[in-house]
């Protein structure tokens, strides 16, 4: 990896194609190991598709015949009704009625019956052929694992280590060594996490559910009528009826929820530096009078801030030589110019500009970047759509060709998304240097998972299993207690939600009749409720090749003993990768 310093060019010239080859070879190895006969599967699937097409075609024919039968019945009824009411034309309409009835019973009904029998036969044949295809693919479907995406990413990009789960030692390292705030997840519940290390520097990618109490505006209406006396064109008084719909509104507290995804990276470089930047609407713009003026205006703002810092002595901001970097990255709130320049060397500036302007290979300027001492937080929008769990069930299929296409597409997309999620870090040369300090707790120290991962497991089970009976909203699941210091833990999960109660406010509104009216506005009052449950969570597979004495058999034995202590059955457990969890109530 020492030879790679240009993340965008490195991806297009090497990583993209290399990863595609690795993924393809991995899948073909699985196929060979499974022993699936591709030719037989192609034949079986072709026969299945032919049966499905036949069913669809004959189903359409039956639909038309049923429509014709209904039309014939309606036509016969109309003809009979007309015949009864007619004189000389009586026999004409009676013959028409009889003809339609003969058509129904002699032609349409037998045809529909034959099609029903044919469709029943086709459904049975489809079911049998589907079972045959699944049976053919079963040996391959059994070989998919939770680790495939992780293993393949590391094979292509070995300087990145991806953990099977977010272990306690990794979180402790970020907290104690790099200063991650213990309150970073206040008001959040962790939905997914993927921890690891870049050149031995720890990171975690976390998808979270964030909650806050916002507001919602409710509307209500009241229809009113009244009469008025007006003179007509002749000067006479007349009564006129008037009406109006009065509309009123009230704004009340309303629980808000949103998902976010962040990359949190710990690195010892520039420990006294803090800054932040948000996506710029200047990135990716082509040269032109207007666009160049906009970029120039952004640079002038940096220059103005630099002059102010110099004049007031409240900062040491100075303009970088790469003006496009200043305009696009726009981290003018940086508080240590010397350390900022240590990170963003001329090469680092140019590589960051390349990333921000590119929307073809990568995702362009879709990320915020915040540095607080030893912690760097990047929030790329595109990571919000990325699946990190790679659940083996995703890849199971009855058709080998479809499985191959999906497997390759999924893992190539996964690599691209994760690579460009890390790319803002890769663009900073010093961030690719190995850590010099000792790791707080070595990876082989324990298989105890972090409380972040416990929240992931609770959300994997689903908030409906934890919520308060009266809750009508989403629930924020938080770890509120933890007992255990080994591979298994008993944790308390509290589900925070809201009960809802129907209310009505009456808002006075002046009507066109000159009177005040009370307009009812229905709204919902949200009252906080919570419910705490116990959950057992444990490692059932060792994390990494250096597992020491904690083999898979040992971990599974510990898990089985913990289940036995709680009187729980493994049949009710939820397994996600190397971890398992069960709700204890």
GUBABA-282264 format. One record per residue (C-alpha): residue in three letters; residue number from 1; x, y, z. Coordinates in Angstrom, 2 decimals, m for minus. Layout:
N
REC   code   pos      east     north        up
REC    ALA   NUM         X         Y         Z
...
# end
This chain:
585
REC   code   pos      east     north        up
REC    UNK     1      0.00      0.00      0.00
REC    UNK     2      3.02      2.29      0.36
REC    UNK     3      2.94      2.83     m3.41
REC    UNK     4     m0.64      4.14     m3.39
REC    UNK     5     m1.11      7.83     m2.56
REC    UNK     6     m3.89      8.94     m4.91
REC    UNK     7     m7.19      7.41     m3.72
REC    UNK     8     m9.26      8.37     m6.75
REC    UNK     9     m6.71      7.29     m9.36
REC    UNK    10     m5.78      4.22     m7.29
REC    UNK    11     m9.40      3.08     m7.40
REC    UNK    12     m9.89      3.56    m11.15
REC    UNK    13     m6.49      2.17    m12.17
REC    UNK    14     m6.19     m0.75     m9.74
REC    UNK    15     m8.64     m1.42     m6.94
REC    UNK    16    m11.87     m1.51     m8.97
REC    UNK    17    m10.71     m4.14    m11.44
REC    UNK    18     m8.67     m6.05     m8.87
REC    UNK    19    m11.65     m6.35     m6.55
REC    UNK    20    m13.91     m7.46     m9.41
REC    UNK    21    m11.43    m10.26    m10.17
REC    UNK    22    m11.21    m11.27     m6.50
REC    UNK    23    m14.99    m11.39     m6.15
REC    UNK    24    m15.44    m13.39     m9.35
REC    UNK    25    m12.75    m15.90     m8.35
REC    UNK    26    m14.25    m16.24     m4.87
REC    UNK    27    m17.70    m17.01     m6.28
REC    UNK    28    m16.41    m19.50     m8.83
REC    UNK    29    m14.47    m21.25     m6.05
REC    UNK    30    m17.74    m21.56     m4.12
REC    UNK    31    m19.45    m23.02     m7.18
REC    UNK    32    m16.69    m25.60     m7.64
REC    UNK    33    m16.76    m26.50     m3.96
REC    UNK    34    m20.55    m26.87     m4.02
REC    UNK    35    m20.53    m29.20     m7.01
REC    UNK    36    m23.59    m27.51     m8.53
REC    UNK    37    m24.07    m28.60    m12.15
REC    UNK    38    m24.57    m25.29    m13.95
REC    UNK    39    m25.82    m26.88    m17.17
REC    UNK    40    m28.50    m28.81    m15.30
REC    UNK    41    m29.52    m25.70    m13.39
REC    UNK    42    m29.78    m23.69    m16.61
REC    UNK    43    m32.03    m26.39    m18.07
REC    UNK    44    m34.19    m26.59    m14.94
REC    UNK    45    m34.60    m22.81    m14.69
REC    UNK    46    m35.45    m22.56    m18.40
REC    UNK    47    m38.17    m25.18    m17.93
REC    UNK    48    m39.42    m23.31    m14.86
REC    UNK    49    m39.58    m20.00    m16.74
REC    UNK    50    m41.43    m21.72    m19.61
REC    UNK    51    m44.01    m23.10    m17.18
REC    UNK    52    m44.40    m19.68    m15.56
REC    UNK    53    m44.86    m18.04    m18.96
REC    UNK    54    m47.48    m20.64    m19.90
REC    UNK    55    m49.31    m20.06    m16.62
REC    UNK    56    m49.27    m16.32    m17.20
REC    UNK    57    m50.56    m16.69    m20.77
REC    UNK    58    m53.34    m19.11    m19.86
REC    UNK    59    m54.22    m17.04    m16.82
REC    UNK    60    m54.77    m14.08    m19.14
REC    UNK    61    m56.93    m16.21    m21.44
REC    UNK    62    m59.04    m17.33    m18.49
REC    UNK    63    m59.41    m13.70    m17.44
REC    UNK    64    m60.74    m12.76    m20.87
REC    UNK    65    m63.15    m15.70    m20.88
REC    UNK    66    m64.45    m14.75    m17.44
REC    UNK    67    m64.96    m11.20    m18.67
REC    UNK    68    m66.80    m12.56    m21.73
REC    UNK    69    m68.99    m14.70    m19.47
REC    UNK    70    m69.94    m11.71    m17.36
REC    UNK    71    m70.67     m9.67    m20.50
REC    UNK    72    m72.78    m12.52    m21.91
REC    UNK    73    m74.77    m12.83    m18.66
REC    UNK    74    m75.39     m9.08    m18.63
REC    UNK    75    m76.33     m9.17    m22.34
REC    UNK    76    m78.73    m12.08    m21.79
REC    UNK    77    m80.37    m10.29    m18.86
REC    UNK    78    m80.81     m7.12    m20.88
REC    UNK    79    m82.18     m9.04    m23.88
REC    UNK    80    m84.65    m10.88    m21.65
REC    UNK    81    m85.80     m7.64    m20.02
REC    UNK    82    m86.26     m5.97    m23.40
REC    UNK    83    m88.10     m9.04    m24.76
REC    UNK    84    m90.62     m8.85    m21.94
REC    UNK    85    m91.31     m5.21    m22.64
REC    UNK    86    m91.55     m5.49    m26.44
REC    UNK    87    m94.37     m6.48    m28.66
REC    UNK    88    m93.52     m7.57    m32.18
REC    UNK    89    m89.82     m7.87    m31.46
REC    UNK    90    m90.46    m10.26    m28.55
REC    UNK    91    m89.11    m13.35    m30.30
REC    UNK    92    m86.04    m11.54    m31.61
REC    UNK    93    m84.84    m10.62    m28.13
REC    UNK    94    m85.85    m14.00    m26.75
REC    UNK    95    m83.66    m15.70    m29.35
REC    UNK    96    m80.79    m13.39    m28.44
REC    UNK    97    m81.18    m14.33    m24.77
REC    UNK    98    m81.21    m18.03    m25.59
REC    UNK    99    m78.17    m17.67    m27.85
REC    UNK   100    m76.14    m15.97    m25.16
REC    UNK   101    m77.09    m18.62    m22.59
REC    UNK   102    m76.05    m21.38    m25.00
REC    UNK   103    m72.74    m19.55    m25.55
REC    UNK   104    m72.14    m19.40    m21.80
REC    UNK   105    m72.96    m23.01    m20.99
REC    UNK   106    m71.77    m24.70    m24.18
REC    UNK   107    m68.61    m22.75    m24.90
REC    UNK   108    m67.39    m20.40    m22.21
REC    UNK   109    m67.97    m22.51    m19.08
REC    UNK   110    m66.28    m25.64    m20.49
REC    UNK   111    m63.34    m23.53    m21.68
REC    UNK   112    m62.96    m21.89    m18.24
REC    UNK   113    m63.18    m25.31    m16.55
REC    UNK   114    m60.49    m26.71    m18.84
REC    UNK   115    m58.26    m23.71    m18.14
REC    UNK   116    m58.78    m24.10    m14.39
REC    UNK   117    m57.61    m27.68    m14.63
REC    UNK   118    m54.69    m26.69    m16.81
REC    UNK   119    m53.66    m23.92    m14.42
REC    UNK   120    m53.87    m26.27    m11.43
REC    UNK   121    m51.63    m28.69    m13.29
REC    UNK   122    m49.20    m25.88    m14.18
REC    UNK   123    m49.06    m24.66    m10.57
REC    UNK   124    m48.17    m28.15     m9.41
REC    UNK   125    m45.52    m28.47    m12.13
REC    UNK   126    m44.10    m25.04    m11.20
REC    UNK   127    m43.93    m26.03     m7.55
REC    UNK   128    m42.13    m29.26     m8.40
REC    UNK   129    m39.71    m27.52    m10.77
REC    UNK   130    m39.04    m24.77     m8.21
REC    UNK   131    m38.24    m27.40     m5.59
REC    UNK   132    m35.93    m29.11     m8.06
REC    UNK   133    m34.07    m25.85     m8.74
REC    UNK   134    m33.69    m25.05     m5.03
REC    UNK   135    m32.43    m28.59     m4.43
REC    UNK   136    m29.82    m28.16     m7.16
REC    UNK   137    m28.63    m24.89     m5.63
REC    UNK   138    m28.77    m26.01     m1.98
REC    UNK   139    m25.05    m26.99     m1.78
REC    UNK   140    m24.04    m23.50     m2.95
REC    UNK   141    m26.60    m21.68     m0.83
REC    UNK   142    m25.18    m23.39      2.26
REC    UNK   143    m21.68    m22.03      1.56
REC    UNK   144    m22.50    m18.32      1.81
REC    UNK   145    m21.17    m16.69      4.98
REC    UNK   146    m21.47    m13.41      6.84
REC    UNK   147    m17.74    m12.84      6.30
REC    UNK   148    m17.56    m12.77      2.51
REC    UNK   149    m17.70     m8.99      2.05
REC    UNK   150    m15.22     m8.42      4.87
REC    UNK   151    m12.77    m11.06      3.63
REC    UNK   152    m12.93     m9.86      0.03
REC    UNK   153    m12.43     m6.21      0.96
REC    UNK   154     m9.34     m7.09      2.99
REC    UNK   155     m7.94     m9.23      0.19
REC    UNK   156     m8.12     m6.32     m2.23
REC    UNK   157     m7.11     m3.67      0.32
REC    UNK   158     m4.98     m5.46      2.96
REC    UNK   159     m4.06     m2.25      4.86
REC    UNK   160     m7.68     m2.17      6.07
REC    UNK   161     m8.68     m4.70      8.72
REC    UNK   162    m12.42     m5.29      9.16
REC    UNK   163    m13.65     m6.87     12.38
REC    UNK   164    m16.39     m9.46     12.60
REC    UNK   165    m18.05     m7.30     15.25
REC    UNK   166    m17.30     m4.16     17.25
REC    UNK   167    m15.44     m5.57     20.25
REC    UNK   168    m15.09     m3.84     23.60
REC    UNK   169    m11.32     m3.46     23.22
REC    UNK   170    m11.80     m1.52     19.95
REC    UNK   171    m14.23      0.90     21.58
REC    UNK   172    m11.95      1.28     24.62
REC    UNK   173     m9.09      2.19     22.29
REC    UNK   174    m11.12      4.94     20.62
REC    UNK   175    m12.31      6.28     23.98
REC    UNK   176     m9.10      6.14     26.00
REC    UNK   177     m6.38      6.62     23.39
REC    UNK   178     m7.99      9.04     20.94
REC    UNK   179    m10.53     10.85     23.09
REC    UNK   180    m13.83      9.76     21.57
REC    UNK   181    m16.56     11.36     23.65
REC    UNK   182    m18.59      8.84     25.69
REC    UNK   183    m21.61     11.01     24.90
REC    UNK   184    m21.24     10.77     21.12
REC    UNK   185    m24.33      8.54     20.91
REC    UNK   186    m26.59     10.43     23.28
REC    UNK   187    m30.03     10.49     21.68
REC    UNK   188    m28.98      7.81     19.22
REC    UNK   189    m29.36      4.06     18.88
REC    UNK   190    m26.80      2.08     16.88
REC    UNK   191    m28.45      0.14     14.04
REC    UNK   192    m25.33     m1.26     12.37
REC    UNK   193    m21.62     m1.07     13.06
REC    UNK   194    m18.49     m2.13     11.22
REC    UNK   195    m15.26     m1.63     13.11
REC    UNK   196    m11.73     m2.17     11.95
REC    UNK   197     m8.36     m0.50     11.52
REC    UNK   198     m6.57      1.40      8.78
REC    UNK   199     m2.83      0.78      9.14
REC    UNK   200     m3.55     m0.28     12.75
REC    UNK   201     m5.43      2.97     13.48
REC    UNK   202     m8.94      2.12     14.76
REC    UNK   203    m12.18      3.13     13.14
REC    UNK   204    m15.84      2.27     13.35
REC    UNK   205    m18.58      2.88     10.80
REC    UNK   206    m21.86      3.30     12.61
REC    UNK   207    m25.38      3.63     11.26
REC    UNK   208    m27.60      5.18     13.88
REC    UNK   209    m31.17      6.21     14.55
REC    UNK   210    m31.28      9.71     15.98
REC    UNK   211    m34.28     11.13     17.83
REC    UNK   212    m35.30     14.58     18.92
REC    UNK   213    m38.57     16.25     19.79
REC    UNK   214    m39.61     18.46     16.94
REC    UNK   215    m42.96     20.01     16.07
REC    UNK   216    m45.90     19.27     13.79
REC    UNK   217    m48.65     21.55     12.57
REC    UNK   218    m52.18     20.16     12.65
REC    UNK   219    m55.12     21.64     10.76
REC    UNK   220    m58.85     21.68     11.36
REC    UNK   221    m61.82     23.10      9.47
REC    UNK   222    m65.34     24.33     10.25
REC    UNK   223    m68.01     24.90      7.64
REC    UNK   224    m70.32     27.80      8.44
REC    UNK   225    m73.37     29.27      6.69
REC    UNK   226    m75.38     32.46      7.17
REC    UNK   227    m77.85     34.66      5.36
REC    UNK   228    m77.61     38.26      4.30
REC    UNK   229    m80.21     40.78      3.10
REC    UNK   230    m79.16     42.50     m0.12
REC    UNK   231    m80.98     44.68     m2.65
REC    UNK   232    m81.45     43.37     m6.17
REC    UNK   233    m81.19     45.43     m9.34
REC    UNK   234    m84.76     46.58     m8.78
REC    UNK   235    m84.00     47.86     m5.32
REC    UNK   236    m85.88     45.06     m3.58
REC    UNK   237    m84.51     43.28     m0.54
REC    UNK   238    m83.60     39.63     m1.02
REC    UNK   239    m82.18     36.94      1.22
REC    UNK   240    m78.79     35.55      0.08
REC    UNK   241    m77.20     32.42      1.52
REC    UNK   242    m73.49     32.55      2.24
REC    UNK   243    m71.00     29.84      3.26
REC    UNK   244    m67.36     29.66      4.28
REC    UNK   245    m64.85     27.05      5.40
REC    UNK   246    m62.77     28.31      8.29
REC    UNK   247    m59.32     26.76      8.69
REC    UNK   248    m57.26     26.86     11.88
REC    UNK   249    m53.96     25.30     12.89
REC    UNK   250    m51.97     24.42     16.00
REC    UNK   251    m48.32     23.46     16.34
REC    UNK   252    m47.51     20.78     18.87
REC    UNK   253    m44.47     18.70     19.93
REC    UNK   254    m43.83     15.75     17.60
REC    UNK   255    m41.16     13.01     17.85
REC    UNK   256    m38.70     13.12     14.95
REC    UNK   257    m36.40     10.31     13.81
REC    UNK   258    m33.68     10.18     11.18
REC    UNK   259    m30.97      7.72     10.17
REC    UNK   260    m27.34      8.70      9.75
REC    UNK   261    m24.05      6.94      9.02
REC    UNK   262    m20.66      8.08     10.27
REC    UNK   263    m17.05      6.94      9.97
REC    UNK   264    m15.19      7.56     13.23
REC    UNK   265    m11.40      7.29     12.87
REC    UNK   266     m8.76      7.62     15.53
REC    UNK   267     m5.29      8.89     14.65
REC    UNK   268     m2.53     10.47     16.71
REC    UNK   269     m1.55     13.06     14.06
REC    UNK   270     m2.37     16.73     14.73
REC    UNK   271     m3.77     16.16     18.24
REC    UNK   272     m4.35     19.88     18.88
REC    UNK   273     m6.31     20.54     15.69
REC    UNK   274    m10.06     20.85     15.34
REC    UNK   275    m12.08     21.84     12.28
REC    UNK   276    m15.24     21.01     10.39
REC    UNK   277    m16.50     21.23      6.85
REC    UNK   278    m19.78     20.44      5.08
REC    UNK   279    m20.52     19.49      1.46
REC    UNK   280    m19.97     22.42     m0.86
REC    UNK   281    m22.23     23.43     m3.73
REC    UNK   282    m19.09     24.47     m5.60
REC    UNK   283    m17.68     20.96     m6.06
REC    UNK   284    m17.80     19.43     m9.52
REC    UNK   285    m18.51     22.72    m11.29
REC    UNK   286    m16.95     23.17    m14.71
REC    UNK   287    m14.99     26.28    m15.59
REC    UNK   288    m17.12     29.20    m16.66
REC    UNK   289    m17.66     32.86    m15.89
REC    UNK   290    m20.35     32.31    m13.27
REC    UNK   291    m18.77     29.23    m11.66
REC    UNK   292    m15.33     30.82    m11.52
REC    UNK   293    m16.87     33.90     m9.95
REC    UNK   294    m18.55     31.76     m7.30
REC    UNK   295    m15.30     29.96     m6.49
REC    UNK   296    m13.45     33.26     m6.43
REC    UNK   297    m16.00     34.67     m4.03
REC    UNK   298    m15.49     31.66     m1.73
REC    UNK   299    m11.72     32.24     m1.76
REC    UNK   300    m12.27     35.91     m0.87
REC    UNK   301    m14.20     34.82      2.21
REC    UNK   302    m11.20     32.76      3.32
REC    UNK   303     m8.90     35.72      2.68
REC    UNK   304    m11.21     37.98      4.69
REC    UNK   305    m11.18     35.53      7.60
REC    UNK   306     m7.36     35.31      7.41
REC    UNK   307     m7.01     39.13      7.51
REC    UNK   308     m9.39     39.29     10.48
REC    UNK   309     m7.40     36.63     12.37
REC    UNK   310     m4.20     38.53     11.72
REC    UNK   311     m5.69     41.84     12.78
REC    UNK   312     m7.42     40.62     15.94
REC    UNK   313     m4.84     38.03     16.94
REC    UNK   314     m7.66     35.52     17.58
REC    UNK   315     m6.43     32.98     15.04
REC    UNK   316     m3.65     32.14     12.62
REC    UNK   317     m5.60     31.23      9.47
REC    UNK   318     m3.56     31.71      6.30
REC    UNK   319     m4.60     30.94      2.77
REC    UNK   320     m3.31     27.69      1.25
REC    UNK   321     m1.46     27.81     m2.04
REC    UNK   322     m4.17     25.60     m3.61
REC    UNK   323     m7.04     28.08     m3.77
REC    UNK   324     m9.47     25.51     m5.17
REC    UNK   325     m8.88     23.39     m2.07
REC    UNK   326     m9.73     26.36      0.16
REC    UNK   327    m12.92     27.05     m1.80
REC    UNK   328    m14.15     23.44     m1.91
REC    UNK   329    m12.97     22.05      1.44
REC    UNK   330    m13.75     25.32      3.22
REC    UNK   331    m12.50     24.41      6.70
REC    UNK   332    m12.04     28.03      7.76
REC    UNK   333    m12.86     27.27     11.41
REC    UNK   334     m9.58     25.34     11.83
REC    UNK   335     m7.83     26.32     15.03
REC    UNK   336     m4.22     25.23     14.44
REC    UNK   337     m2.76     26.27     11.12
REC    UNK   338      0.53     24.44     11.62
REC    UNK   339     m1.14     21.09     12.25
REC    UNK   340     m3.68     21.69      9.48
REC    UNK   341     m0.84     22.06      7.00
REC    UNK   342      0.78     18.93      8.44
REC    UNK   343     m2.32     16.99      7.39
REC    UNK   344     m3.08     18.74      4.14
REC    UNK   345      0.20     18.80      2.30
REC    UNK   346      0.17     19.98     m1.33
REC    UNK   347     m0.42     16.36     m2.36
REC    UNK   348     m3.19     15.97      0.23
REC    UNK   349     m4.86     19.18     m0.95
REC    UNK   350     m4.87     18.10     m4.58
REC    UNK   351     m6.14     14.60     m3.81
REC    UNK   352     m8.95     16.05     m1.72
REC    UNK   353     m9.89     18.37     m4.60
REC    UNK   354     m9.92     15.40     m6.97
REC    UNK   355    m12.27     13.49     m4.66
REC    UNK   356    m14.60     16.45     m4.22
REC    UNK   357    m14.89     17.10     m7.95
REC    UNK   358    m15.37     13.48     m9.05
REC    UNK   359    m18.85     12.05     m9.51
REC    UNK   360    m18.03      9.20    m11.88
REC    UNK   361    m15.82      6.72    m10.07
REC    UNK   362    m16.84      7.90     m6.61
REC    UNK   363    m19.62      9.96     m5.06
REC    UNK   364    m18.20     13.46     m5.21
REC    UNK   365    m18.66     15.94     m2.40
REC    UNK   366    m21.22     14.06     m0.35
REC    UNK   367    m19.49     14.12      3.04
REC    UNK   368    m18.97     16.28      6.09
REC    UNK   369    m15.63     16.07      7.86
REC    UNK   370    m15.08     16.96     11.51
REC    UNK   371    m11.84     16.64     13.44
REC    UNK   372    m11.69     17.00     17.21
REC    UNK   373     m8.19     16.22     18.46
REC    UNK   374     m7.46     12.56     17.80
REC    UNK   375    m10.97     11.79     16.50
REC    UNK   376    m12.06     12.29     12.89
REC    UNK   377    m15.73     11.95     11.99
REC    UNK   378    m16.78     11.68      8.35
REC    UNK   379    m20.44     11.39      7.37
REC    UNK   380    m20.82     10.38      3.70
REC    UNK   381    m24.40     10.38      2.44
REC    UNK   382    m23.81      7.38      0.18
REC    UNK   383    m22.93      5.10      3.12
REC    UNK   384    m26.49      5.41      4.35
REC    UNK   385    m27.60      2.98      1.62
REC    UNK   386    m24.80      0.44      2.11
REC    UNK   387    m25.46     m2.95      3.68
REC    UNK   388    m22.62     m3.96      5.99
REC    UNK   389    m24.04     m7.20      7.35
REC    UNK   390    m23.96     m9.18      4.05
REC    UNK   391    m26.54    m11.60      5.43
REC    UNK   392    m26.04    m14.96      3.66
REC    UNK   393    m29.76    m15.12      2.96
REC    UNK   394    m29.32    m12.22      0.54
REC    UNK   395    m27.41    m14.41     m1.91
REC    UNK   396    m29.51    m17.58     m1.81
REC    UNK   397    m31.15    m18.28     m5.14
REC    UNK   398    m32.59    m21.09     m7.21
REC    UNK   399    m30.77    m19.82    m10.31
REC    UNK   400    m26.99    m19.95    m10.55
REC    UNK   401    m26.74    m17.26    m13.22
REC    UNK   402    m28.79    m14.84    m11.16
REC    UNK   403    m26.81    m15.69     m8.01
REC    UNK   404    m23.52    m15.02     m9.81
REC    UNK   405    m24.69    m11.63    m11.09
REC    UNK   406    m26.06    m10.52     m7.74
REC    UNK   407    m23.06    m11.75     m5.73
REC    UNK   408    m20.60     m9.91     m7.96
REC    UNK   409    m22.67     m6.73     m8.09
REC    UNK   410    m23.25     m6.65     m4.33
REC    UNK   411    m19.60     m7.06     m3.37
REC    UNK   412    m18.30     m4.66     m6.02
REC    UNK   413    m20.81     m2.05     m4.84
REC    UNK   414    m19.84     m2.76     m1.22
REC    UNK   415    m16.16     m2.19     m1.96
REC    UNK   416    m16.83      1.04     m3.86
REC    UNK   417    m19.08      2.42     m1.15
REC    UNK   418    m16.75      1.57      1.74
REC    UNK   419    m13.62      2.61     m0.15
REC    UNK   420    m15.00      6.07     m0.89
REC    UNK   421    m16.35      6.30      2.65
REC    UNK   422    m12.70      6.02      3.77
REC    UNK   423    m11.30      8.01      0.82
REC    UNK   424    m11.27     11.41      2.61
REC    UNK   425     m8.92      9.79      5.15
REC    UNK   426     m6.85      8.12      2.44
REC    UNK   427     m6.37     11.52      0.80
REC    UNK   428     m4.46     12.71      3.90
REC    UNK   429     m0.94     11.17      3.60
REC    UNK   430     m0.20     11.15      7.33
REC    UNK   431     m3.46      9.31      8.07
REC    UNK   432     m2.07      6.30      6.22
REC    UNK   433      0.89      6.00      8.54
REC    UNK   434      0.84      3.23     11.13
REC    UNK   435      0.18      4.12     14.73
REC    UNK   436      3.20      4.52     16.98
REC    UNK   437      1.44      4.15     20.33
REC    UNK   438      0.49      0.87     21.96
REC    UNK   439     m2.99     m0.57     21.53
REC    UNK   440     m4.98     m0.19     24.74
REC    UNK   441     m6.27     m3.76     24.62
REC    UNK   442     m4.91     m6.26     22.08
REC    UNK   443     m7.42     m7.94     19.76
REC    UNK   444     m6.75    m11.32     21.38
REC    UNK   445     m7.55     m9.98     24.85
REC    UNK   446    m11.23    m10.83     24.84
REC    UNK   447    m14.19    m11.65     22.67
REC    UNK   448    m16.46     m9.38     24.65
REC    UNK   449    m18.55     m7.24     22.33
REC    UNK   450    m19.04     m3.51     22.93
REC    UNK   451    m22.29     m1.99     24.10
REC    UNK   452    m22.61     m0.42     20.62
REC    UNK   453    m22.79     m3.93     19.22
REC    UNK   454    m25.37     m4.86     21.86
REC    UNK   455    m27.62     m2.10     20.52
REC    UNK   456    m27.03     m3.44     17.00
REC    UNK   457    m28.18     m6.88     18.14
REC    UNK   458    m31.26     m5.42     19.83
REC    UNK   459    m32.17     m3.54     16.65
REC    UNK   460    m31.50     m6.71     14.65
REC    UNK   461    m34.17     m8.43     16.77
REC    UNK   462    m36.40     m5.40     16.18
REC    UNK   463    m37.81     m2.62     18.33
REC    UNK   464    m41.27     m4.23     18.31
REC    UNK   465    m39.93     m6.95     20.63
REC    UNK   466    m38.78     m4.36     23.21
REC    UNK   467    m41.30     m1.51     23.00
REC    UNK   468    m43.73     m0.39     25.69
REC    UNK   469    m47.25     m1.78     25.03
REC    UNK   470    m48.65      1.76     24.67
REC    UNK   471    m45.96      3.02     22.31
REC    UNK   472    m47.25      4.06     18.88
REC    UNK   473    m43.97      5.47     17.51
REC    UNK   474    m40.57      4.21     16.57
REC    UNK   475    m38.52      3.16     19.56
REC    UNK   476    m34.97      4.17     20.39
REC    UNK   477    m33.21      1.12     21.85
REC    UNK   478    m30.45      1.91     24.32
REC    UNK   479    m28.20     m0.24     26.50
REC    UNK   480    m28.89      0.80     30.09
REC    UNK   481    m27.14     m1.99     31.98
REC    UNK   482    m24.54     m4.68     31.44
REC    UNK   483    m23.34     m7.63     33.46
REC    UNK   484    m20.61    m10.01     32.39
REC    UNK   485    m17.00     m9.64     31.34
REC    UNK   486    m16.42    m12.52     28.96
REC    UNK   487    m17.72    m13.72     25.65
REC    UNK   488    m21.36    m13.61     26.89
REC    UNK   489    m23.15    m10.72     28.54
REC    UNK   490    m26.57    m10.07     30.00
REC    UNK   491    m27.59     m6.55     29.04
REC    UNK   492    m30.55     m4.33     29.82
REC    UNK   493    m32.19     m2.78     26.77
REC    UNK   494    m34.55      0.13     27.30
REC    UNK   495    m36.94      1.03     24.50
REC    UNK   496    m37.88      4.71     24.49
REC    UNK   497    m41.06      5.57     22.63
REC    UNK   498    m44.25      7.58     22.92
REC    UNK   499    m47.86      6.82     23.67
REC    UNK   500    m50.33      8.93     21.71
REC    UNK   501    m53.55     10.50     22.95
REC    UNK   502    m56.12     12.19     20.74
REC    UNK   503    m56.76     15.80     21.70
REC    UNK   504    m58.84     18.61     20.22
REC    UNK   505    m58.12     22.33     20.53
REC    UNK   506    m60.83     24.83     19.67
REC    UNK   507    m59.34     27.85     17.97
REC    UNK   508    m61.45     31.04     17.69
REC    UNK   509    m61.67     32.28     14.11
REC    UNK   510    m63.56     35.29     12.75
REC    UNK   511    m66.02     34.25     10.07
REC    UNK   512    m67.38     36.18      7.12
REC    UNK   513    m70.63     36.55      9.06
REC    UNK   514    m68.86     38.84     11.52
REC    UNK   515    m68.97     36.30     14.35
REC    UNK   516    m66.26     34.34     16.12
REC    UNK   517    m66.39     30.57     15.73
REC    UNK   518    m64.51     27.83     17.54
REC    UNK   519    m62.74     25.70     14.91
REC    UNK   520    m61.88     22.19     16.21
REC    UNK   521    m58.32     21.11     15.48
REC    UNK   522    m57.58     17.47     16.32
REC    UNK   523    m54.00     16.66     17.33
REC    UNK   524    m52.01     13.96     19.08
REC    UNK   525    m50.34     14.44     22.42
REC    UNK   526    m47.18     12.32     22.66
REC    UNK   527    m46.26     11.12     26.14
REC    UNK   528    m42.88      9.45     26.69
REC    UNK   529    m43.02      5.78     27.69
REC    UNK   530    m40.24      3.27     28.11
REC    UNK   531    m39.81     m0.41     28.69
REC    UNK   532    m36.71     m2.28     29.86
REC    UNK   533    m35.97     m5.87     28.87
REC    UNK   534    m33.07     m8.24     29.42
REC    UNK   535    m31.11     m9.65     26.51
REC    UNK   536    m28.36    m12.24     26.44
REC    UNK   537    m25.68    m11.59     23.83
REC    UNK   538    m22.54    m13.58     23.16
REC    UNK   539    m19.85    m14.48     20.66
REC    UNK   540    m20.39    m17.85     18.99
REC    UNK   541    m17.39    m17.63     16.64
REC    UNK   542    m13.83    m16.40     17.31
REC    UNK   543    m12.94    m12.98     15.94
REC    UNK   544     m9.91    m13.09     13.66
REC    UNK   545     m7.21    m15.73     13.14
REC    UNK   546     m5.46    m14.98     16.46
REC    UNK   547     m8.20    m16.19     18.73
REC    UNK   548     m5.90    m17.83     21.26
REC    UNK   549     m7.60    m20.47     23.36
REC    UNK   550    m11.07    m19.13     22.62
REC    UNK   551    m11.90    m21.48     19.79
REC    UNK   552    m15.32    m21.74     18.20
REC    UNK   553    m16.06    m24.81     20.32
REC    UNK   554    m15.14    m22.93     23.50
REC    UNK   555    m17.28    m19.90     22.61
REC    UNK   556    m20.27    m22.04     21.66
REC    UNK   557    m19.87    m23.95     24.93
REC    UNK   558    m19.92    m20.68     26.86
REC    UNK   559    m23.00    m19.59     24.94
REC    UNK   560    m24.78    m22.89     25.60
REC    UNK   561    m24.01    m22.62     29.33
REC    UNK   562    m25.35    m19.07     29.44
REC    UNK   563    m28.56    m20.17     27.72
REC    UNK   564    m28.94    m22.98     30.22
REC    UNK   565    m28.47    m20.60     33.18
REC    UNK   566    m31.30    m18.44     31.90
REC    UNK   567    m33.53    m21.34     30.90
REC    UNK   568    m33.52    m20.14     27.28
REC    UNK   569    m33.61    m22.17     24.08
REC    UNK   570    m31.13    m21.72     21.25
REC    UNK   571    m34.07    m22.11     18.85
REC    UNK   572    m35.23    m18.61     19.85
REC    UNK   573    m31.85    m16.95     19.39
REC    UNK   574    m31.00    m14.47     16.66
REC    UNK   575    m27.63    m15.02     15.00
REC    UNK   576    m25.83    m12.21     13.18
REC    UNK   577    m22.36    m13.13     12.01
REC    UNK   578    m20.18    m14.11     14.96
REC    UNK   579    m22.71    m12.91     17.57
REC    UNK   580    m25.97    m14.34     18.87
REC    UNK   581    m28.63    m12.74     21.04
REC    UNK   582    m31.84    m13.79     22.71
REC    UNK   583    m34.52    m11.74     24.42
REC    UNK   584    m34.94    m12.82     28.05
REC    UNK   585    m37.72    m10.37     29.04
# end
